[in-house]
């Protein structure tokens, strides 16, 4: 006799039609968890476009955040508007650390309603924001037979990117997660190891990395007429391109007219300073859909990754997997002792330089530029790249769920 399908509910603020790395992770859970073994439901936020995504055999419930003071959404804003939005976000967060408090209550009610019709076996909630975990926590306390997988896309209290008030708030929630969660997943082994130390009573832990979610295509390898470097995504906190700009300017002054180049920032707010000498080479483009962004990466000569050392370890950044999947060289201005640098080296996927070492960055620009001049294609192990597809990582999540 065939076992009854388990009912899994994913709780997240990040889901289509939103665009972003966090969206891609949650979408992959919904898409690739086996529909033969599970019923999948998703509780997420409603959106201004009133678009309800359609995924085969997945029930999606969009609920509003009825909070009066809400965090802003970031688009392709200019420097001043971006700064004002950041200040507003900080202000709102200081008043209420749960930025989605107005969504939390309605989501708990919806969980109970869903549970009454089709009992929930497993809840997967994903941080950040913290609201998703708070929803799962309140439901689990009332329904202890339901298993809870706490997914950590980011660190919580151990991140250096938060103030003391938020740190204390997150620590109080971590104590509850430690008490009630059945399993914890995270995007990299170093982050998972930290959670094992701070939340030691959770029965199961699993690394479920991010990845790419499209078909590989390494054919039609192109070289642009002008040396083109592309960056897809945003800059925030201390993640800014200033050291890259200094190195680029040095190389430009060294090569003079021999070095003609173009920098493309796609979906990047203008929240950083650009040296005057570089402005004519730099072009900004609005945020685009994932498949369009992948095509931009494929068409680039070099894809830029910037992630300085910040005391955090285990930070791949989601765009790294997309960069790897298109088979073009990566210029990694990163923490050379962390996982992103290790992966670029392991996959022979480009050049790395320490974020703070201007000369090192300049040398990597020179290496990649000379390879472009010689029309040298990047050679990658396609089988290894194929293993990075999100469906393979979700298979690890599925194996974990089957243990619970």
Secondary structure as GFF3:
##gff-version 3
##sequence-region A 1 404
A	DSSP	beta_strand	6	11	.	.	.	ID=ss1
A	DSSP	alpha_helix	21	32	.	.	.	ID=ss2
A	DSSP	beta_strand	38	45	.	.	.	ID=ss3
A	DSSP	beta_strand	58	63	.	.	.	ID=ss4
A	DSSP	alpha_helix	79	95	.	.	.	ID=ss5
A	DSSP	alpha_helix	101	117	.	.	.	ID=ss6
A	DSSP	beta_strand	122	127	.	.	.	ID=ss7
A	DSSP	alpha_helix	131	142	.	.	.	ID=ss8
A	DSSP	beta_strand	147	152	.	.	.	ID=ss9
A	DSSP	alpha_helix	164	180	.	.	.	ID=ss10
A	DSSP	beta_strand	183	186	.	.	.	ID=ss11
A	DSSP	alpha_helix	189	198	.	.	.	ID=ss12
A	DSSP	beta_strand	204	207	.	.	.	ID=ss13
A	DSSP	beta_strand	227	232	.	.	.	ID=ss14
A	DSSP	alpha_helix	242	255	.	.	.	ID=ss15
A	DSSP	three_ten_helix	256	258	.	.	.	ID=ss16
A	DSSP	beta_strand	261	266	.	.	.	ID=ss17
A	DSSP	three_ten_helix	276	281	.	.	.	ID=ss18
A	DSSP	beta_strand	282	285	.	.	.	ID=ss19
A	DSSP	alpha_helix	290	299	.	.	.	ID=ss20
A	DSSP	beta_strand	302	307	.	.	.	ID=ss21
A	DSSP	alpha_helix	319	326	.	.	.	ID=ss22
A	DSSP	beta_strand	329	334	.	.	.	ID=ss23
A	DSSP	alpha_helix	339	346	.	.	.	ID=ss24
A	DSSP	beta_strand	350	354	.	.	.	ID=ss25
A	DSSP	alpha_helix	358	373	.	.	.	ID=ss26
A	DSSP	alpha_helix	382	386	.	.	.	ID=ss27
A	DSSP	alpha_helix	390	403	.	.	.	ID=ss28
###
